[in-house]
């Protein structure tokens, strides 16, 4: 199907585009959608049928979280997040945001739109709800009013807030709060490691990455070595947020490594790139221009990594 093909199964807004999601054998296994509110995503046939069967009242508790999750995935570079598996389990694993987290998300969103201090940002409570995990425009209006009361935002002339839009300015108190949030990980010792989880990389981890990070005075974190009951992608995002920095090893050219490093870059966290020297020519074009620690053997990786971590993270202390 093409332009204007029905409504989004998630938010019920008109679709910009609808197509087919094909498996490895080119056999259709679901649908591809582009929605102006949610973004682009892939939806399995089972999940799609489940969405169509539910009444609005049954969808009320989760559709906006799924919409925000899709938008979040798109913003981190995952242009076609897959919504598959058991619908109940998928929905149950979606994160929920506290009011405090929503307030910080809205403040970050205004900061990103403003680019520079003193610039007015127009917020559309209906369209922008997806960026702050809000169910509706009334919830966004509450968040805006709260930030104004906290003096982290102020209304721009004509000094009025509307359900349709609201013009705001980020105040000095707002910028100071954002700086406090950014500095909250300054004393954190965790370093997230994004790498290829293949047996061929076991020595690179045990004799290279892990000792190199520890010798620099930090604690390495590998997502596959920590038991948890959450969706793996949600846990990855939580741990990257908690980390002081990210080590991204490009050996094997894993898309997940690029995704995790891109998410960390978007948060303003230091990303230190490494790669086995033999694979330098295979590095993706997007990252080849960046400085990499090129290692010949695991011991060499540890020896090179230690001073690089100390130098990069000392600059942010």
N, C-alpha and C positions, 0 to 999 in steps of 0.2 A: 504494500500500500504506500501511498505517497503523501504529499502535503495535506495537512488538515484532516488526518485519518482518525476521527473519533476523539475520545477523551482519555486522559492519562488514567491508568488503572489505580494509581496511588493517590493522587490529589484531586482527580476528576476535572482538572482544567483541560481546555482543548489542546490536543497534541499538535506539535509542529511537524512531527514525522513519525511514521511507524514502519517497521520492516521485519525481517525474519532473522532469528538467531539460529545459526546452523552449527552443528557439531563438527567433529573432525572428519567425519565421512560425508560432510555437506548435507546431512539429513536434518531437517528443521526440528529443533528441540524446544523452541520458545519464540519470544518476540524481542525486537529491539525498538526502543522508544526514545524520542527526544521531546521533552516537555520544557516549556519556558520557565516553569517554577522549579521542578525537580532537577532537571538536567537530562543527561543521556544515561541509559541503563539497559541491561538485558534481564528479561523476566521469563522464567521457565513456564511451560504450559500449565503445570500443576498450580503454581503460584498465581498465575493469571486467572485461572478458573476459580480459585479460592477468592480472589479479590472481587470477581464479578458476582459471586454468590452472597457476599456479605452485605448486610444493610448498613446504612450510614451510621446508625447507632453502634453497631458492632465494630466499625472501623475507627470510631472516634478516638479511641485510646492509643492508637499506634500509627495511623497513616502519616501524621506530620513528622514523627520521628523517622520513619522510613524515608520520607521526602528529604529531610535534613541530612540523613546519612548518605543518600545518593549525591546530594549537592556537595557534601564534604569530600566524598570520594573523588568527584570530578575536580574539585579545587586542588586536590593533592596529585593530580596527574592521571588518575585512573578513569579514563574516559568512558569505559564500558563496564562498570561494576556488575557482577553477576548476582542475581537474586534467585536462589535455587534451594533445593532441599525441602525439608519439612517446613511448611509455612509457620506453624505454631512455634517451632524452635527458633526459626530465623527472627521472628518478631519478638520473642521473649528475650533474645540476646541483644536486641537493639539498646544502645545506651540511653539513659534518661539524664537530663541536665537539671541541676539544682538552680534555684533562682540566682544564687551568687555566680554560678558558672554562666548563666544566660546574660547577666549584667556585664560580665567581663567579655563575653562574646560580642555583645552589642557595642561595647566600648572599642574593642579591637576592630570591628567592622567600620565604625565611624572613622577611626584612625587611618585605616587602609584607604577609605574613600577620600579623605581630606588630603592625604599625601604630605601636606605641609601645615604647620600651625596657623590658625586664623582663618582657615577656609571653611565656608559654609557647606554642610552636607545635607542633602534632602533625603529623609527616610520615608519610605512608603511602607507603612505597617503591614499591609496585606502582602505585597510582593517580597518584602525583606524578612518576613517571619521565618522563612526557611533557613536563613543564615544564623538564627539564634535559637533554633529548635523550639519555636513557639507554635502553638496550635492555631492561633488566629490573630487578627489585628488588635483586638482588645488586649491580648497578652503583651504584644509589642508596645502598645501605648502605655501599659503599666510599667514596663521596663524603662521606657523613655522618661516617664514622669519620675520614676525612682532615681534615675541618674541625674536628673535636673535637681531633685531635692537633695541629693548627695553632693551637688555642686561639681560633678564631674563632666556634666554637659550643661550648656545653657541654650535657651531658645534664641534663634536669630530673628531679626525683624521680619515680619510684623509682630513678633512675640506671641504667637498663637500656635497651639497644637491642634491638629485636625486628625480625624480618623483616616483621611485620604493621604495626608503627607505631613511631615514635620521637618522644618529647617533647624538644624542644630549646629553648635560649635563645640569642639572639645576644649575644655578649660585647662588651666595650669594644673588644677587638682586631678583632672582626668589623666593628663600626661604623666604626672608623678605616680599615679596609681599603676599605670601601664609599665613604668620603669620599675616599680616595686615588684610587679608580677614577673618581669623579665629577670630581675635579680634574685628571685626566690630560689633559683636552682644554683646560685653562685657557690654555695657551700656543699652542694650535692656531689657525691663521689661516684655515682653510677655513670658508666659509659655504655651506651647501647651499641651492640655489634650487629651490623647487617651483613650477611655473608651467605654463601652457597652451603647449604647443609647437606653435603655429600661426603661419603667416606674418604674421598681423595683429599678433602680439606681438614681431616681430623688433626693432622700434625700442624697445619697452619694455625689451627686454633690453640691446641695444647702447648705447642712450643714457640708460637709466634705471637698471636694476638693476645691471648690471655696473660702470659708473663710480661709482655711489653706494656700492657695497660696497668698491670699491678705494680710494676717497677716504677711507673710514672706517678704512682700514688692514688690510683683510682680502681674502682670495682667494675670488672667487665660483666655485661649482662647479655645472655643469649636467650631469645624467646623460647627456643625448643627445649631448653634445659630447666625451665621453671613450670611446674604443674599448675594448672588453673582450669576453671570450669567455664571460662568466657569464650566468646567467638575469638578466634586467633587474630583477626584483623583489628578488632576493638582493643584487645590486650596490647597489641603492638603499638597502637597510637597512644595508649595510656602510658606505656613504659618509655616511649620516646619523649613524651611531655615531661616525664619525671627525670629524665637523664640530663646530665651536664653537657654531653656531646654525643656524637654518633661516629663510629668508625664504619666506613662503607668499603668493603672489599669487592672489587669489580671482577675478580676471577670467576670465570664461568658465565659472565654476562647475564646475571639473573635479573629479570624485571622487578622482582620484589625488592632487591637491593636499591634499585633506582627509585622506586616508589618511596621506600622508607627514608632514603637520603633526601629526596625532594620534600617530604613532609617536614623533616627536621630543618631544612633550609628555610621553609616557609615560616617556621616558628622562630627563626633567628638564632638557631643553635649551631655551634661549630660542627662542621662535617669534615672529617679527615679521610681522604680517599687512599686506598691501597690496592695493589694488583700484582699478581705474579708477573715477573719481568717477561717471561716467555709469551704472555698474552697481551702485551702492550698494544700490539697492532690490532687486536680484536676489541679493544675498548670502544664503547659506543661513542659516536661523534659528539653527542651532547656533553659528555664528561671528559673526553680526551684532552680538551683544552685546559682542564683543571690540573693542579699539581697533585701527583700521586706518589706515594711511597712504593717504589718498584722493588720487590723483594725476590731474591734468588732461591732462598731456602727459609724454613721457619725460623731458624736462629737469626738469620739476617733480618727478617721481618721484625722480630722482637727488638733487636739492636737499633734499627732505624726508627721504629715507632715510638720508643720511650722518649727521646728528646723532642720529637715532633709534638707529642701530646703535652709535654711540660711547657713547651714554648707557646703553643696555640692557646692552651687553657690559662696559662699565666697572664696572657694579654687580657683575659676577661675577668680576672679576679678583682 
